[in-house]
Amino acid sequence: MNQIYNQCCNFHGKTVRIHCHDGRVHVGRITRVERGMVWIQPAGGLGGYGQGFFGGGGSRRGFRRGFGFGFGIALGAIAGIALVSAFFW
């Protein structure tokens, strides 16, 4: 898990693709990293989370405009992480 934490710290602010042990794939920008959790803001509304989820259109679900930590993924649930730009060269 320490290796995943270090990768998340190195990729902070970048758009990544995160593969979880349960088969889920998340694509988004890392906005915050803690010892047990990484926070990503989904790219382009993937997975049903559009700008409205983050308050882009006003106040919705308790999020204010400009609030952008995104949602958290436990580091223990992450099977792999890679930069998205690596897939488009």
C-alpha distances in whole Angstrom, upper triangle without the diagonal:
4,5,5,6,9,10,11,12,14,15,16,20,20,20,17,17,14,14,13,13,16,18,18,18,18,20,20,20,17,19,16,13,12,9,9,11,12,16,18,21,22,25,28,28,26,25,28,27,29,30,32,29,28,32,33,36,37,35,34,31,31,30,32,33,31,28,25,21,21,19,16,13,10,7,6,9,9,9,10,12,15,18,21,23,22,24,27,29
4,5,5,6,9,10,11,12,14,15,19,19,20,18,18,16,16,16,16,20,21,21,20,20,21,21,20,17,18,16,12,11,8,10,12,12,16,18,22,23,25,29,29,27,27,30,28,31,31,33,30,29,32,33,37,37,36,35,33,32,31,33,33,31,28,25,22,22,20,17,15,12,9,10,13,11,12,12,13,16,18,21,23,22,24,28,29
4,5,5,6,9,10,11,12,14,18,17,18,16,16,14,15,15,16,19,20,20,19,19,19,20,19,16,18,16,13,13,11,12,13,13,17,18,21,23,24,28,28,26,26,29,28,30,31,33,30,29,32,33,37,37,37,35,34,34,31,33,34,31,28,25,22,22,21,18,15,14,10,11,13,11,11,10,10,13,15,19,20,19,21,24,25
4,5,5,6,9,10,10,12,15,15,15,13,13,10,11,12,13,16,17,16,15,15,16,16,16,13,15,14,11,11,10,10,10,10,13,14,18,19,21,24,25,22,22,25,24,26,27,29,26,25,29,30,33,34,33,32,30,30,28,30,30,28,25,22,19,19,17,14,12,11,7,9,10,8,9,8,8,10,13,16,18,17,19,22,24
4,5,5,6,9,10,11,14,15,16,14,15,12,14,14,16,19,19,19,17,16,17,16,15,12,14,11,8,8,7,8,8,8,12,14,17,19,21,25,25,23,23,26,24,26,27,29,26,24,28,29,32,33,32,31,29,28,26,28,29,26,23,20,17,18,16,13,12,10,7,10,12,10,12,11,10,13,14,18,20,19,22,24,26
4,5,5,6,9,10,14,14,16,14,15,14,16,17,18,22,22,21,19,18,18,18,16,13,15,13,10,10,10,12,12,11,14,15,19,21,22,26,27,25,26,28,26,28,28,31,28,26,30,30,34,34,34,33,32,31,29,30,30,27,25,22,19,20,19,16,15,14,11,13,15,13,14,12,11,12,14,17,19,18,21,23,24
4,5,5,6,9,12,11,13,10,12,11,13,15,17,20,20,19,17,15,15,15,13,11,13,13,10,12,12,13,12,11,13,14,17,18,19,23,24,22,23,26,24,26,26,29,26,25,28,28,32,33,33,32,31,30,28,29,29,26,24,21,18,18,18,16,14,14,11,13,14,11,12,10,8,9,10,14,15,14,17,20,20
4,5,5,6,9,9,11,9,11,10,13,14,16,19,19,17,15,14,13,12,10,8,10,9,7,9,10,11,10,7,9,10,14,15,17,20,21,20,21,23,21,23,23,25,23,21,25,25,29,29,29,28,27,27,24,26,25,22,20,17,14,15,14,12,11,12,9,13,13,11,12,10,8,9,10,13,15,15,18,20,21
4,5,5,9,10,12,12,14,14,17,18,20,23,23,21,19,17,16,15,12,9,10,9,6,9,10,12,11,9,11,12,15,17,19,22,24,23,24,26,23,25,24,27,24,22,25,26,30,30,30,29,28,28,25,26,26,22,20,17,15,16,16,14,14,14,12,15,16,14,16,14,12,12,12,16,17,17,20,22,23
4,6,9,9,12,11,14,14,17,19,21,24,23,22,19,18,16,15,12,10,12,11,10,13,14,16,14,12,14,14,16,18,19,22,24,23,24,27,25,26,25,28,26,24,27,27,31,32,32,31,31,30,27,28,27,24,22,19,17,18,19,17,17,17,14,18,19,16,17,14,11,11,10,14,14,15,18,20,20
4,6,5,8,8,11,11,15,17,20,22,21,19,17,14,13,11,9,7,10,10,10,13,15,16,14,11,12,11,13,15,15,19,20,19,21,24,21,22,22,25,23,21,24,24,28,29,29,29,28,28,25,26,25,21,20,17,15,16,16,15,15,16,14,17,17,14,16,13,9,9,7,10,11,12,15,17,18
4,6,8,9,13,13,17,18,21,23,23,20,18,15,13,11,8,5,6,7,7,11,13,15,13,9,10,9,11,14,15,18,20,19,21,23,20,21,20,23,21,19,22,21,25,26,26,26,25,25,22,22,22,18,17,14,12,13,14,14,14,15,14,18,18,16,18,15,12,12,10,13,14,15,18,19,20
4,7,9,13,14,18,20,23,25,24,21,18,15,13,10,6,5,6,8,10,14,17,18,15,11,10,9,10,12,12,16,18,18,20,21,19,19,18,21,19,17,19,19,22,24,24,24,24,24,20,20,19,16,15,12,11,12,14,15,16,18,17,21,20,18,20,17,14,13,11,12,13,15,17,18,19
4,6,10,12,16,18,22,23,22,19,16,13,11,8,5,6,8,11,12,16,18,19,16,12,12,10,10,12,11,14,17,16,19,21,18,18,18,21,20,18,21,20,24,25,26,26,26,26,22,23,21,18,18,14,13,14,15,16,16,18,17,20,20,17,18,15,12,10,7,8,9,11,14,14,16
4,7,10,13,16,20,21,19,17,13,10,7,5,4,7,10,12,14,17,20,19,16,13,12,9,9,9,8,11,13,13,15,17,16,16,16,19,18,17,20,19,22,24,25,24,24,25,22,23,21,18,18,14,14,13,14,15,15,17,17,20,19,16,17,14,10,9,6,6,8,10,11,12,14
4,6,10,13,16,18,16,14,10,8,6,6,6,7,11,13,13,16,18,18,15,11,11,9,10,10,9,13,14,13,15,17,16,17,18,21,19,18,22,21,25,26,27,26,25,26,23,24,23,21,20,16,15,14,14,14,13,15,14,17,15,12,13,10,7,6,4,5,8,9,10,12,14
4,7,10,13,15,12,10,7,6,4,7,9,10,14,15,15,18,19,18,15,12,13,10,11,10,10,13,14,11,13,16,15,17,19,21,20,19,23,22,26,28,28,26,25,27,24,26,25,23,22,18,17,15,14,14,12,15,14,16,14,11,11,8,6,5,6,6,10,10,10,12,15
4,6,10,11,10,8,6,5,6,8,10,10,14,14,14,16,17,15,13,10,11,10,12,11,12,15,15,13,13,16,16,18,20,22,20,19,23,23,26,28,28,26,25,26,24,26,26,24,22,18,16,14,13,12,9,11,10,12,10,7,8,6,5,7,9,9,13,13,13,16,19
4,7,8,7,6,5,7,9,12,14,14,17,18,16,18,18,16,14,13,14,13,15,14,15,18,17,14,13,17,17,20,22,24,22,22,26,26,29,31,30,28,26,28,26,29,29,27,25,21,19,17,15,14,10,12,11,11,9,6,6,5,6,9,12,12,16,15,14,18,20
4,5,5,5,6,8,11,14,16,15,18,18,16,17,17,14,13,12,14,13,16,15,17,20,19,16,14,17,17,21,23,24,21,22,26,27,30,31,30,27,25,27,26,28,29,28,25,22,19,17,14,12,9,9,9,9,5,4,5,7,9,12,15,16,19,19,18,21,24
4,5,7,9,12,15,18,20,19,21,21,19,19,18,15,15,15,17,17,20,19,21,23,22,19,17,20,21,24,26,28,25,25,29,30,33,34,33,30,28,30,29,32,32,31,28,25,23,20,17,15,11,11,11,9,6,6,5,9,12,15,18,19,22,21,21,24,27
4,6,9,12,15,18,21,20,22,22,21,21,21,17,16,16,18,18,20,18,20,22,21,17,15,18,19,22,25,26,23,24,28,29,32,33,32,29,26,28,28,31,32,31,28,25,23,20,17,15,12,12,13,11,8,9,9,12,14,17,20,20,24,23,22,25,28
4,7,10,13,16,19,19,22,22,21,22,22,19,18,17,18,17,19,17,19,20,19,15,13,17,18,21,24,25,23,24,28,28,31,33,32,29,27,29,28,31,31,30,28,25,23,20,17,16,13,14,14,14,10,10,9,11,13,15,18,18,21,21,19,22,25
4,7,10,13,16,17,19,20,19,21,21,18,16,15,15,14,15,13,15,17,15,12,10,13,14,17,20,22,19,20,24,25,27,29,28,25,23,26,24,27,28,27,24,21,20,17,14,14,11,13,14,14,10,9,10,11,12,14,16,16,19,19,18,21,24
4,7,10,13,14,17,18,18,20,21,18,16,14,14,12,13,11,12,14,13,10,9,13,13,16,19,21,18,19,23,23,26,28,27,25,24,25,24,26,26,25,23,20,18,15,14,13,11,13,14,15,11,10,10,10,10,11,13,12,16,16,14,17,20
4,7,10,11,14,15,15,18,19,17,14,12,11,8,9,7,9,11,11,8,8,11,11,13,16,18,15,16,20,20,22,24,24,22,21,23,21,23,23,21,19,16,15,12,11,11,9,12,13,15,12,10,12,11,10,11,12,11,14,15,14,17,20
4,7,9,12,15,16,18,20,19,16,13,11,8,8,6,6,9,10,7,9,12,11,12,14,17,15,15,19,18,21,24,24,22,22,23,21,22,21,20,19,15,14,12,12,13,12,15,15,17,15,13,14,12,10,10,9,8,11,13,12,14,17
4,7,9,12,13,17,19,18,15,11,9,6,5,4,5,8,9,8,10,13,11,11,12,15,14,13,16,16,19,21,22,20,20,21,18,19,18,16,15,12,11,9,10,11,12,15,15,18,16,14,16,14,11,11,10,9,12,14,14,15,18
4,6,9,11,15,18,17,14,10,8,5,5,7,7,11,12,12,14,16,13,14,13,17,15,13,16,16,19,21,22,21,21,21,18,19,18,15,14,10,10,9,11,12,12,16,15,19,18,15,17,15,12,11,10,10,12,14,15,16,18
4,6,8,11,14,14,11,7,6,4,7,9,10,14,15,15,16,18,15,16,16,18,16,14,18,18,21,22,22,22,21,21,18,19,18,16,14,10,8,9,10,10,11,13,13,16,16,14,16,14,11,12,10,12,14,16,17,18,21
4,7,10,14,14,11,8,6,5,7,10,12,15,16,16,18,19,15,16,15,17,15,13,15,16,20,20,20,20,19,19,15,16,16,13,11,7,5,7,9,10,12,14,14,18,18,16,19,18,15,15,14,15,17,19,21,22,24
4,7,10,11,8,6,5,7,10,13,15,19,19,19,20,21,18,19,18,20,17,15,18,19,22,22,22,21,20,19,16,18,18,15,12,10,7,9,10,9,11,12,12,16,16,15,18,17,15,16,16,17,19,21,23,24,26
4,7,8,6,5,6,9,12,15,17,21,21,21,21,23,20,21,21,23,20,18,21,22,26,26,25,24,23,22,20,21,21,19,16,13,10,11,11,9,10,10,9,13,14,13,16,15,13,15,16,18,20,21,23,25,27
4,6,5,6,8,12,15,18,21,24,24,23,23,25,22,24,24,25,22,20,23,24,28,28,26,25,23,22,21,22,23,21,18,16,12,14,13,10,10,9,9,12,14,14,17,17,16,18,19,21,23,24,26,28,30
4,6,8,11,15,18,21,23,27,26,25,25,27,24,27,27,28,25,23,26,28,31,31,30,29,26,25,24,26,27,25,21,19,16,17,15,12,11,9,8,10,13,13,16,16,16,19,20,23,25,25,27,30,31
4,7,10,14,17,19,22,26,25,23,22,24,22,25,26,26,23,22,25,27,30,30,28,27,24,24,23,25,27,24,21,19,15,16,13,10,9,6,5,7,10,11,14,15,15,18,20,22,25,25,27,30,31
4,7,10,13,15,19,22,21,20,19,21,19,21,22,23,19,18,22,23,27,27,25,24,21,21,20,22,23,21,18,15,12,12,10,6,6,4,5,8,9,10,13,14,13,16,18,20,23,23,24,27,29
4,7,10,12,15,19,18,17,17,19,17,19,19,21,18,16,20,21,25,25,24,23,21,21,19,21,21,19,16,13,10,10,8,6,5,6,7,10,10,10,13,13,11,14,15,16,19,20,21,24,26
4,7,10,13,16,15,15,15,17,14,16,16,17,14,13,16,17,21,21,20,19,18,17,15,17,18,15,12,9,6,6,5,4,6,9,10,13,13,12,16,15,13,15,15,16,19,20,21,23,26
4,6,9,12,12,12,12,14,11,13,13,15,13,11,15,15,19,20,20,18,17,18,15,17,17,15,12,9,7,5,6,7,8,11,12,15,14,13,16,14,12,13,13,13,16,18,19,20,23
4,6,9,9,10,11,12,9,10,9,12,10,8,12,12,15,17,17,16,16,16,13,14,14,12,10,7,6,4,7,9,11,14,16,19,17,16,19,17,15,15,14,14,16,19,19,20,23
4,6,6,6,8,9,7,8,9,12,10,10,13,13,16,18,18,16,16,18,15,17,16,14,13,10,10,7,8,11,12,16,17,19,17,16,18,17,14,15,14,12,15,18,17,18,21
4,6,6,9,11,9,8,9,13,12,12,15,13,16,19,20,18,19,20,17,19,17,15,15,12,13,10,12,14,15,19,20,22,20,18,20,18,15,14,13,11,13,16,15,15,18
4,6,9,9,8,7,8,11,12,12,14,12,14,18,19,18,19,21,18,19,17,16,16,14,15,13,14,17,18,22,23,25,23,21,23,21,19,18,16,13,15,18,17,16,20
4,6,6,5,4,7,9,9,10,13,12,13,16,17,15,16,18,16,17,16,16,16,13,15,12,13,16,17,21,22,24,22,21,22,21,19,19,18,16,18,21,19,19,23
4,6,6,7,10,12,11,13,16,15,17,20,20,18,18,20,18,20,19,19,18,15,16,12,13,15,15,19,20,22,19,18,19,18,17,17,16,14,17,19,17,18,21
4,6,8,12,13,11,13,16,16,18,20,20,18,17,20,18,21,20,20,19,17,16,13,12,14,14,17,19,21,17,17,18,18,17,18,18,16,19,21,19,20,24
4,6,10,10,9,12,14,14,15,18,18,15,14,17,16,19,19,19,18,16,17,13,13,15,16,20,22,23,20,20,22,22,21,21,21,19,22,24,22,23,27
4,7,8,6,8,11,11,13,15,15,12,12,15,13,15,15,15,14,12,13,9,10,13,14,18,20,22,20,19,22,21,20,21,20,18,21,23,22,23,26
4,5,6,7,9,9,10,13,14,12,13,15,13,14,13,14,13,12,14,11,12,16,17,21,23,26,23,22,25,24,22,22,21,19,21,24,23,23,26
4,5,5,6,5,7,10,11,10,12,13,11,11,10,10,11,10,12,10,13,16,19,22,24,27,25,24,27,26,23,23,22,20,22,25,24,24,27
4,5,5,5,6,8,8,7,9,11,9,10,9,11,11,11,14,11,13,17,20,23,26,28,26,26,28,28,26,26,25,23,25,28,28,28,31
4,6,7,9,10,9,7,7,9,7,10,10,11,10,10,11,9,10,13,16,20,22,25,22,23,25,25,23,24,24,22,25,27,27,27,30
4,6,8,9,9,8,8,9,6,7,7,8,6,6,8,7,9,13,16,19,22,24,23,23,26,25,23,24,22,21,24,26,26,27,30
4,5,5,5,6,8,8,5,5,5,7,7,8,11,10,13,16,20,23,25,28,26,26,29,29,27,27,26,24,26,30,29,29,32
4,6,8,9,11,12,9,8,5,7,8,9,13,12,15,18,21,25,27,30,28,27,30,29,27,27,25,23,25,28,28,27,30
4,7,8,11,12,10,9,7,10,11,13,16,15,18,21,24,28,30,33,31,30,33,32,30,30,28,26,28,31,31,30,33
4,6,10,10,8,6,5,9,10,13,16,15,18,21,25,28,30,33,32,32,35,34,32,32,30,29,30,34,33,33,36
4,7,6,6,5,6,10,10,13,15,15,17,20,23,26,29,32,30,31,34,33,31,32,31,30,32,35,35,35,38
4,5,6,7,9,12,11,13,15,13,15,18,21,24,27,29,28,28,31,31,30,31,30,29,31,34,33,33,37
4,6,9,11,14,12,13,14,13,13,16,19,22,25,27,25,26,29,30,28,30,30,29,31,34,33,34,37
4,7,10,12,10,12,13,13,13,16,20,22,25,27,26,27,31,31,29,31,30,30,32,35,35,35,38
4,7,8,6,9,10,10,12,15,18,21,24,26,25,26,29,29,27,28,27,27,29,32,32,32,35
4,6,6,9,11,12,14,17,21,24,26,29,28,28,32,31,29,30,28,28,30,33,33,33,36
4,6,8,12,12,15,19,22,25,27,30,29,29,32,31,28,29,27,26,28,31,31,31,34
4,6,9,11,14,17,21,24,25,29,28,27,30,29,26,26,24,24,25,28,29,29,31
4,6,8,11,14,17,20,22,25,25,24,28,27,24,25,23,23,25,28,29,29,31
4,5,9,12,15,18,19,23,22,21,24,23,21,21,20,20,21,24,25,25,28
4,6,8,12,14,16,19,19,18,21,21,18,19,19,19,21,24,24,25,28
4,7,10,13,15,18,17,17,20,19,17,18,18,17,20,22,23,24,27
4,7,10,13,15,14,14,17,17,16,18,18,18,21,23,23,25,28
4,7,9,12,11,11,15,15,14,17,18,18,22,23,23,26,28
4,6,9,7,8,11,12,12,15,16,17,21,22,22,24,27
4,5,5,7,11,12,13,16,18,20,23,23,24,27,29
4,5,5,9,10,10,14,16,19,22,21,22,25,28
4,6,8,11,12,16,19,21,24,24,24,28,30
4,6,9,11,15,18,19,23,22,22,26,28
4,6,7,11,14,16,19,19,19,22,25
4,7,11,14,16,19,18,18,21,23
4,7,11,12,15,14,14,18,20
4,7,9,12,11,12,16,17
4,6,9,7,9,12,14
4,5,6,8,10,11
4,5,6,7,10
4,5,5,7
4,6,6
4,6
4
